[in-house]
Amino acid sequence: MGHARPIGWGLALLTALACVGLLRLDLSDNPHDLYARNDDASRLLAEVNATFGASDRDILLLVEGEDVLTSAALSRLKLLVERLRANEQIESVFSVLDAREPLRFFGRTVYRPIVSLSSAPHGGNLSAIDHA
């Protein structure tokens, strides 16, 4: 029984320290706080949110690399987009392959893809894409 009193005091001290820690605990219900960092990706996300508005339901996927506009990479992107669109729980999916450029054609406006698989280079040369 000689050890019961020090253990009791130790538990009381730990409980008091835990209570002090709870008072300092800061909880945020903003999901952006979970991954906010001071880096380029976080700054880009903040800029997108400021421009288009923030939504907790939207997901922005950024694909980076030197050869993201090659036919192989765009084919993989197209497959990814098709798989995401097939998911019933996803409302909509947009990619660079959906971007259109308005053109005047015999007095009418037509829209052509800005990036397409047929105009993509087979290597890593991004300047080979025809933007004319």
Disulfide bonds with the S-S distance in Angstrom:
none
